[in-house]
């Protein structure tokens, strides 16, 4: 008789070893927000300096509504104080930079108008009228940028005794910050963090280029969360504006939840389920559960800061603004079908097969796809010349061939670095 190898083993279910793939429900979020551990990352606290006063107030109110479930790892405050003044300076200068950039856009727009007017022999008086309208619009926008910047920042200084962000954070975090690791545990955590960086093990390996032990900072945060969750034996909600792959499980460019390795590590250390949300999603999820109101525009402002913060060069030299301008110019030049193909390819993990391209563009089967990428390449070159993207920016759309490059294209691909950015723009269009 054959030996029964299943005797004495546990029977497993669909999610027993794959909890990271379970989509959280409202009940799950209700449970972790009311009985679990809610830990904000350093970037959440630092971004309070980048939000409008209204959005800042709403996020602080959300953190306050969590009450004693709010817990801040000691390393988060280390990062907060280390980066506070530079963040404050960067945020303070953003308005002036935006106004300066707007002036450059105004000059470019006027040159474009003049070139077009000369080509069509537009009468001088009509050209002057349009130029005046154009300048009035840009002047109004610049004035609004300066006004908002001055209004938001007139009371925020480097002096902690007069800083309204500090004034609100101090009572909110009173008694809710973890203790630092002892020296021996700290040294161990640093060594483990650096090992994970070298082995590309989550979290933190995407910070490999940081100087010294800075690359281990994310692991220090994680280790402190693990210890506190183990002590409380509870679920964890980690709120972070960091969207890199060493924290998130990515599918077709989208963040679907925490890395499975992190989920398993939390469970192995005695904690419960791991949930992760960006600050924007945290507000949207927590507001109805904890029953606090959100003022109009707060979520949009927090999303704006997240989007800017993620334009860090990881998208092959492209930013969301530059990619949106590419899409807008293609659409204006009647090449909206290229935009549709780019978005479809990104949603399909970077590749659109030829049949799908024909279907999307409503092309007859005998039409050649030769030259299909030329408008994309041409406008990309224009954006490089305008300084919107660097010379090193990756090619957005590329023809793929099964065999002979001189034959028929088998499809088109979007550069892997651009897939998440294209998908993010697609999500914005749908919302």
C-alpha positions in Angstrom: 0.0 0.0 0.0 1.3 3.5 -0.9 2.2 5.7 2.0 -0.3 8.5 2.8 1.9 11.6 2.7 -1.0 13.9 3.7 -1.5 12.2 7.1 -0.8 14.6 10.0 -0.6 17.7 7.8 -2.8 20.7 8.0 -5.3 21.2 5.2 -5.0 24.6 3.6 -7.4 27.1 2.1 -7.3 29.5 -0.8 -5.9 32.4 1.3 -4.1 30.6 4.1 -0.6 31.2 2.7 -1.7 34.0 0.3 -3.3 36.6 2.5 -1.5 39.5 0.7 -3.7 38.8 -2.3 -7.0 39.2 -0.5 -8.7 42.5 -1.4 -9.5 44.4 1.9 -13.2 45.0 2.5 -14.9 47.8 4.4 -15.2 45.5 7.4 -11.4 44.8 7.3 -10.7 48.5 7.3 -13.2 49.1 10.0 -11.5 46.5 12.2 -8.0 47.8 11.8 -9.1 51.5 12.2 -11.0 50.7 15.4 -8.9 47.8 17.0 -5.6 47.7 15.1 -2.4 49.7 14.8 -2.3 52.7 12.5 1.3 53.8 11.7 2.0 56.9 9.5 5.3 57.0 7.6 7.7 60.0 7.8 6.6 61.3 4.4 3.0 61.6 5.7 4.1 64.0 8.4 6.5 65.9 6.2 3.9 66.3 3.5 1.8 68.3 6.0 4.1 71.2 4.9 3.2 70.7 1.3 -0.6 70.6 1.7 -2.9 73.5 1.7 -4.1 74.6 5.2 -7.4 72.9 4.7 -6.0 69.6 3.5 -3.5 69.6 6.3 -6.3 70.1 8.8 -8.4 67.3 7.4 -5.5 64.8 7.5 -4.6 65.8 11.1 -8.3 65.4 12.0 -8.2 61.9 10.5 -5.2 60.9 12.5 -6.8 62.3 15.6 -9.9 60.3 15.0 -7.9 57.1 15.2 -7.2 57.9 18.8 -5.1 55.4 20.7 -4.7 53.2 17.7 -2.4 55.8 16.2 1.2 54.8 16.8 4.4 56.4 15.3 7.6 54.4 15.0 10.5 56.3 16.6 12.4 56.1 13.3 9.6 58.0 11.6 10.3 61.0 13.9 14.0 60.6 13.3 13.3 61.1 9.6 10.8 63.8 10.3 13.2 66.0 12.2 16.1 65.2 9.9 14.2 66.4 6.9 11.8 69.0 8.3 13.8 72.2 7.5 14.7 71.1 4.0 11.1 70.1 3.3 9.8 73.4 4.7 12.3 75.3 2.4 11.3 73.3 -0.6 7.6 73.8 0.0 8.1 77.5 0.6 9.9 78.0 -2.6 7.4 76.0 -4.7 5.2 79.0 -5.3 8.0 81.1 -6.5 9.2 78.3 -8.8 5.7 77.8 -10.1 5.3 81.5 -10.9 8.7 81.5 -12.6 7.8 78.4 -14.6 4.5 80.0 -15.6 6.4 83.0 -17.0 8.4 80.7 -19.2 5.2 79.0 -20.4 3.7 82.4 -21.2 6.8 83.3 -23.3 6.6 80.0 -25.1 2.9 80.4 -25.7 3.4 83.9 -27.2 6.1 82.6 -29.5 3.8 79.8 -30.7 1.1 82.3 -31.3 3.4 84.6 -33.3 4.7 81.7 -35.4 1.2 80.5 -36.2 0.0 84.1 -37.0 2.9 84.6 -39.4 2.1 81.3 -41.2 -1.5 82.2 -41.8 -0.9 85.9 -42.4 -3.1 86.9 -39.5 -3.7 90.7 -39.4 -1.4 92.4 -36.9 -4.3 93.9 -34.9 -5.9 90.4 -34.5 -2.5 89.0 -33.4 -2.2 91.8 -30.8 -5.7 91.1 -29.5 -5.0 87.4 -29.1 -1.6 88.1 -27.5 -3.2 90.4 -25.0 -5.8 87.8 -24.1 -3.1 85.2 -23.7 -1.0 87.4 -21.4 -4.0 88.4 -19.3 -4.7 84.7 -18.6 -1.1 83.9 -17.6 -0.9 87.1 -15.5 -4.0 86.0 -13.6 -2.6 82.6 -13.0 0.7 83.9 -11.8 -1.0 86.3 -9.5 -3.1 83.5 -8.0 0.0 81.3 -7.5 1.7 84.1 -5.6 -1.4 85.0 -3.6 -2.0 81.4 -2.5 1.7 80.9 -1.7 1.9 84.0 0.5 -1.4 83.1 2.2 -0.4 79.5 3.1 3.1 80.2 4.2 3.0 83.6 6.0 2.7 81.8 9.4 5.0 78.9 8.8 8.6 79.4 9.9 11.6 77.3 10.9 10.8 78.4 14.5 9.1 75.4 16.1 7.4 77.6 18.7 5.5 79.4 16.0 5.1 76.7 13.4 1.3 75.8 13.1 2.2 72.3 11.8 4.2 71.5 15.0 1.5 73.1 17.1 -1.0 70.6 15.7 1.3 67.6 15.6 2.6 67.9 19.2 -0.7 67.1 20.9 -1.8 64.7 18.2 1.3 62.5 18.8 1.6 62.9 22.6 2.1 59.5 24.1 1.8 57.8 20.7 5.5 57.6 19.6 7.5 54.4 20.1 10.7 54.3 22.0 14.0 54.0 20.2 15.7 50.6 19.8 18.4 49.8 22.3 22.0 50.1 20.9 22.4 46.3 20.4 19.0 46.0 18.7 19.6 49.1 16.7 23.0 47.7 15.4 21.3 44.4 14.5 18.5 46.2 12.7 21.0 48.3 10.7 22.9 45.2 9.7 19.7 43.4 8.7 18.5 46.5 6.8 21.7 46.7 4.8 21.6 43.0 4.1 18.1 43.3 2.7 19.2 46.2 0.5 22.1 44.2 -1.0 19.8 41.1 -1.5 16.9 43.2 -2.8 14.6 42.0 0.0 11.8 44.3 1.1 11.4 46.8 2.5 14.0 49.5 1.7 16.1 48.1 -1.1 14.9 50.9 -3.5 16.9 53.3 -1.2 20.2 51.6 -2.0 21.7 54.9 -3.3 21.2 56.7 0.1 24.4 57.5 1.9 25.6 55.5 4.8 23.0 53.6 6.8 20.3 55.8 5.3 19.4 52.9 3.0 18.4 50.9 6.2 15.9 53.6 7.4 12.8 51.9 5.9 13.8 48.6 7.6 14.2 50.4 10.9 10.6 51.7 10.6 9.4 48.2 9.6 11.2 46.5 12.5 9.7 48.9 15.0 6.2 48.3 13.5 6.7 44.5 13.8 7.7 44.8 17.4 4.7 46.9 18.4 2.2 44.8 16.4 3.7 41.7 18.1 3.2 43.3 21.5 -0.4 44.2 20.7 -1.2 41.0 18.6 -3.1 43.2 16.2 -3.6 44.1 12.5 -1.5 47.0 11.1 -2.4 49.8 8.7 0.7 51.5 7.4 0.0 54.9 5.8 2.7 56.0 3.4 3.2 58.2 0.4 6.0 55.9 -0.7 4.8 53.9 -3.7 8.0 52.1 -4.6 8.1 48.3 -5.3 10.0 47.5 -2.1 6.8 48.2 -0.2 4.0 47.4 -2.6 2.9 44.5 -4.7 2.6 45.8 -8.2 0.4 44.3 -10.9 0.5 45.9 -14.4 1.9 49.1 -13.0 -0.7 49.4 -10.2 -0.1 49.1 -6.4 -2.4 46.3 -5.3 -1.4 46.0 -1.7 1.6 45.3 0.5 4.4 42.9 -0.6 3.5 39.3 0.3 6.9 39.0 2.1 5.9 41.8 4.4 2.5 40.3 5.1 4.0 36.9 6.0 6.7 38.5 8.1 4.1 40.4 10.2 2.2 37.2 10.7 5.3 35.3 11.6 6.2 37.9 14.2 2.9 37.6 16.0 0.9 40.3 14.3 -2.2 40.1 12.3 -3.0 41.3 8.7 -1.1 44.1 7.0 -2.9 46.8 5.2 -1.3 49.8 3.4 -2.9 53.0 2.1 -1.6 56.2 0.6 -2.6 59.4 2.5 -5.3 60.1 -0.1 -6.8 56.6 0.2 -6.5 56.8 4.0 -8.7 59.9 4.0 -11.2 58.4 1.7 -11.4 55.1 3.6 -11.3 56.5 7.1 -13.8 59.4 6.8 -17.0 57.3 6.6 -15.8 54.7 9.1 -14.6 57.1 11.8 -17.4 59.6 10.9 -15.6 62.8 10.3 -16.2 65.2 7.4 -13.9 66.0 4.6 -13.9 69.5 3.1 -14.1 69.9 -0.6 -10.7 69.9 -2.3 -8.7 68.2 0.5 -8.5 64.8 -1.2 -7.5 66.4 -4.5 -4.8 68.5 -2.9 -3.3 65.5 -1.1 -3.4 63.5 -4.4 -1.6 66.4 -6.1 1.2 66.2 -3.5 1.5 62.5 -3.9 1.7 62.8 -7.7 4.4 65.4 -7.5 6.3 63.4 -4.9 6.3 60.4 -7.1 7.7 62.3 -10.1 11.3 61.4 -9.0 12.9 60.2 -12.2 11.9 56.6 -11.8 9.6 56.8 -14.8 12.4 56.9 -17.4 12.8 60.7 -17.3 9.1 61.4 -17.7 6.7 63.1 -15.3 2.9 62.9 -15.3 2.7 66.5 -16.6 5.1 65.8 -19.5 3.3 62.5 -20.4 -0.1 64.3 -20.3 1.3 67.0 -22.6 2.4 64.3 -25.0 -1.1 62.9 -24.9 -2.7 66.3 -25.4 -0.5 67.2 -28.3 -1.2 63.8 -30.0 -4.9 64.3 -29.5 -4.8 67.9 -30.9 -3.0 66.6 -34.0 -5.7 63.9 -34.5 -3.5 61.1 -33.2 -5.8 60.2 -30.3 -5.6 56.6 -31.4 -1.9 56.5 -30.5 -2.9 57.6 -27.0 -5.4 54.8 -26.8 -2.9 52.3 -27.9 -0.3 53.5 -25.3 -2.9 53.3 -22.5 -4.1 49.8 -23.7 -0.5 48.5 -23.9 0.2 49.8 -20.4 -2.9 48.1 -19.0 -1.7 44.9 -20.7 1.6 44.9 -18.9 3.4 47.0 -21.5 2.4 45.3 -24.9 -0.4 45.8 -27.4 -0.5 43.1 -30.1 -1.1 44.1 -33.7 -4.7 42.8 -33.8 -5.6 44.9 -30.8 -4.1 48.0 -32.4 -6.2 47.4 -35.6 -9.3 47.1 -33.4 -8.5 50.1 -31.3 -7.8 52.3 -34.3 -10.6 50.9 -36.5 -8.0 50.2 -39.2 -8.8 48.0 -42.2 -6.8 44.7 -42.2 -4.8 45.7 -45.3 -3.5 48.9 -43.8 0.2 49.0 -42.9 1.3 50.0 -39.4 4.6 51.3 -40.7 5.2 54.8 -39.3 2.7 54.3 -36.5 5.1 55.6 -33.8 6.4 58.6 -35.8 4.0 61.2 -34.3 4.9 59.9 -30.8 8.6 60.1 -31.6 8.3 63.6 -33.2 6.4 65.1 -30.3 8.8 63.5 -27.8 11.6 65.2 -29.6 9.7 68.5 -29.3 9.3 68.0 -25.5 13.0 67.4 -25.2 13.8 70.6 -27.1 11.4 72.5 -24.8 13.2 71.1 -21.8 10.0 69.3 -20.6 11.9 65.9 -20.5 15.6 65.2 -20.4 17.6 63.9 -23.3 17.8 60.5 -21.6 14.0 60.1 -21.4 12.9 56.7 -22.6 11.0 56.0 -25.8 7.3 55.9 -25.0 6.1 53.6 -27.8 8.2 51.1 -29.7 7.3 48.7 -32.6 7.8 45.0 -31.9 8.7 42.4 -34.5 8.5 38.6 -34.3 11.3 38.1 -36.8 12.3 40.5 -39.6 12.4 44.2 -38.4 11.6 45.1 -42.0 8.4 43.1 -42.0 5.0 43.7 -40.4 5.0 44.8 -36.8 3.7 42.2 -34.4 2.6 44.9 -32.0 3.8 47.9 -29.9 5.3 48.2 -26.5 5.4 50.9 -23.8 8.7 51.1 -21.9 8.4 49.2 -18.6 9.4 52.3 -16.6 6.5 54.2 -18.0 3.8 51.6 -17.5 2.8 52.7 -13.9 2.8 56.3 -14.9 0.5 55.7 -17.9 -1.8 53.6 -15.7 -1.9 56.4 -13.1 -3.0 58.9 -15.8 -5.6 56.3 -16.9 -7.0 56.0 -13.4 -7.3 59.8 -13.2 -9.2 59.9 -16.5 -11.7 57.4 -15.1 -12.3 59.2 -11.8 
